[in-house]
């Protein structure tokens, strides 16, 4: 997978996690869960992509 495809996958995954997290967080009265989920997903992608470059 080249770099631009990785960027698109990471952005779509973060947006999806953020939206689903916001919906779930709204249901349980914890709206901050959306950004937390998006940041966690992006952190995972950063660690994964840095480890696979070596």
C-alpha atoms as a printed R data frame, in Angstrom:
   type eleno elety resid chain resno       x      y      z
1  ATOM     1    CA   UNK     A     1   0.000  0.000  0.000
2  ATOM     2    CA   UNK     A     2   1.549  3.327 -0.966
3  ATOM     3    CA   UNK     A     3   1.608  6.387  1.267
4  ATOM     4    CA   UNK     A     4  -1.426  8.193 -0.159
5  ATOM     5    CA   UNK     A     5  -3.611  5.108  0.253
6  ATOM     6    CA   UNK     A     6  -2.419  4.819  3.846
7  ATOM     7    CA   UNK     A     7  -3.366  8.454  4.456
8  ATOM     8    CA   UNK     A     8  -6.865  7.959  3.053
9  ATOM     9    CA   UNK     A     9  -7.427  4.780  5.066
10 ATOM    10    CA   UNK     A    10  -6.212  6.470  8.256
11 ATOM    11    CA   UNK     A    11  -8.399  9.544  7.731
12 ATOM    12    CA   UNK     A    12 -11.494  7.485  6.941
13 ATOM    13    CA   UNK     A    13 -10.885  5.230  9.938
14 ATOM    14    CA   UNK     A    14 -10.452  8.232 12.253
15 ATOM    15    CA   UNK     A    15 -13.600  9.929 10.926
16 ATOM    16    CA   UNK     A    16 -15.583  6.726 11.266
17 ATOM    17    CA   UNK     A    17 -14.306  6.095 14.794
18 ATOM    18    CA   UNK     A    18 -15.034  9.702 15.739
19 ATOM    19    CA   UNK     A    19 -18.568  9.627 14.388
20 ATOM    20    CA   UNK     A    20 -19.391  6.260 15.914
21 ATOM    21    CA   UNK     A    21 -17.807  7.340 19.182
22 ATOM    22    CA   UNK     A    22 -19.851 10.538 19.176
23 ATOM    23    CA   UNK     A    23 -23.046  8.594 18.560
24 ATOM    24    CA   UNK     A    24 -22.239  6.094 21.281
25 ATOM    25    CA   UNK     A    25 -21.116  8.844 23.636
26 ATOM    26    CA   UNK     A    26 -24.297 10.812 23.028
27 ATOM    27    CA   UNK     A    27 -26.364  7.758 23.931
28 ATOM    28    CA   UNK     A    28 -24.632  7.414 27.304
29 ATOM    29    CA   UNK     A    29 -24.254 11.184 27.934
30 ATOM    30    CA   UNK     A    30 -20.473 11.194 27.340
31 ATOM    31    CA   UNK     A    31 -20.062 13.290 24.189
32 ATOM    32    CA   UNK     A    32 -16.285 13.522 24.585
33 ATOM    33    CA   UNK     A    33 -15.987  9.883 23.526
34 ATOM    34    CA   UNK     A    34 -15.959 10.755 19.795
35 ATOM    35    CA   UNK     A    35 -12.723 12.756 19.797
36 ATOM    36    CA   UNK     A    36 -11.137 10.296 22.221
37 ATOM    37    CA   UNK     A    37 -11.925  7.411 19.855
38 ATOM    38    CA   UNK     A    38 -10.596  9.310 16.811
39 ATOM    39    CA   UNK     A    39  -7.340 10.213 18.582
40 ATOM    40    CA   UNK     A    40  -6.874  6.630 19.758
41 ATOM    41    CA   UNK     A    41  -7.368  5.276 16.227
42 ATOM    42    CA   UNK     A    42  -4.902  7.783 14.750
43 ATOM    43    CA   UNK     A    43  -2.376  6.930 17.459
44 ATOM    44    CA   UNK     A    44  -2.680  3.284 16.529
45 ATOM    45    CA   UNK     A    45  -2.142  4.064 12.853
46 ATOM    46    CA   UNK     A    46   0.916  6.196 13.627
47 ATOM    47    CA   UNK     A    47   2.508  3.440 15.697
48 ATOM    48    CA   UNK     A    48   1.658  0.770 13.122
49 ATOM    49    CA   UNK     A    49   2.974  2.738 10.128
50 ATOM    50    CA   UNK     A    50   6.169  3.716 11.942
51 ATOM    51    CA   UNK     A    51   6.853  0.096 12.900
52 ATOM    52    CA   UNK     A    52   6.275 -1.213  9.372
53 ATOM    53    CA   UNK     A    53   8.727  1.268  7.792
54 ATOM    54    CA   UNK     A    54  11.714 -0.394  9.481
